[in-house]
Amino acid sequence: MNGILTWDDLNKFEIEEFDRVNGINNSQANLRLFGHTKDDVIVTLYRDRHSWCPYCQKIWLWLEFKRIPYRVKKINMFCYGQKESWFLDKVRSGKLPAIEFKGQVITESDNIIAFLENKFGALGSFITSSHLRKTRELEREIFSSWCNWLCRESFNFLDNSFRKKRFKESISKFDKILSGSVSGFIDPALSKSGDIEPGTGDIIFIPYMERMNASLTYYKGFNLRSNYQYVDKWLTLFEGKSAYRGTQGDFHTHSHDLPPQMGGCYKESNDEQIDFSNSIDSGEGLGNFEFNQKYDSKFYAAFALNRVIKHKDSLIKVNPYDNGYFEESLRSALTHMVTGEVSIPVNISGKSLRYLKNRISVPRDMPIISARLLRKSLNKIELLSNNNEIDKIPLNHRYDQDPRNFISN
């Protein structure tokens, strides 16, 4: 006996299944009711299966903060799988997101929000209002300067410095707007319970700001939260909302899902970039830079355990490395996560643990903190192995994330 818990032992640590339909926002839900009945549902959201699409996140958040009952249909993105034929029959372009309302299909995220506002009212300001015109223009300016810095290879120092300067000028405008906000939001909305929540103006910004925070930290060594205090406050306010947390990705997921979506991301080698990227890839994470809220480690560890146990057979089956040793190595990592004890497997497979660690996807699989705790434990056992072979994550596609392995027919 080496102290590694059996699957029966690990099952004892599981948490009860949470209410996906009426509880807190979560990526696993296929139906959200907010206390309504199924008969009240007249909106269907078509979003990407892995929760990587920023435009899908925008509509997802709008529906959650507005508390509109809706169904969810999950569709593949081209970077990890073929789009479902039935969806292409419905939406010939294959564009995501899309919504269906009483048989009518609408695409393009801004058009969808405008349509939903017409049916259910505004969330804060109307998206077409003059109040938000400059806000929307600034979001596109920041997006453009981010892409120019992140996704274009610089061949000299001056070229890179210019692109960095342009981004900093754009994001400074956003920080200045936030500095004048009493609530900390751009477009505050009042919930039915009287709480101040983000409105449409904020929801327009958050998906790409989340991805900028991750990608610039990983590829450039430039962290938004440490450079812009009002952006940091704004992100923290979002993270205090369960509706947002259910959609939020982590630095590891975004850093590695963006290259095939955006045609590549280029590293700027400096001490900060090396330290940040190593911490992200190892599973250590970047603490409050990534998620600035207090949390219950025991709960989130149990949540991660619950998700692994649910899919353990598929996880073992699809892992391409040392399949015979992976099962025991995985139990060793889970044992460490829930007990803190390090129990060395008889036949340890660091390579197979590394493969799994690199493919945990947030929020598709679990919340940020759950993924952080699981990655840390996988990394702890992985480092006991004398196999230091690097697991290369694809850059041109993510077919290694093929969802068919985890979808029941």
Secondary structure, 3 states (H helix, E strand, C coil): CCCCCCHHHHHCCCCCCCCCCCCCCCCCCCEECCCCCHHHCCEEEEEECCCCCHHHHHHHHHHHHHCCCEEEEEECCCCCCCCCHHHHHHCCCCCCCEEEECCEEEECHHHHHHHHHHHHCCCCCCCCCHHHHHHHHHHHHHHHHHHHHHCCCCCCHHHHHHHHHHHHHHHHHHHHHHHCCCCCCCCCEECCCCCEECCHHHHHHHHHHHHHHHHHHHHHCCCHHHHCHHHHHHHHHHHCCHHHHCCCCCHHHHHHHHHHHHCCCCCCCCHHHHHHHHHHHHCCCCHHHCCCCCCCHHHHHHHHHHHHHHHHHHHHHHCCCCHHHHHHHHHHHHHHHHHCCCCCCCCCCHHHHHHHHCCCCCCCCCCHHHHHHHHHHHHHHHCCCCCCCCCCCCCCCCHHHCHHHHCCC
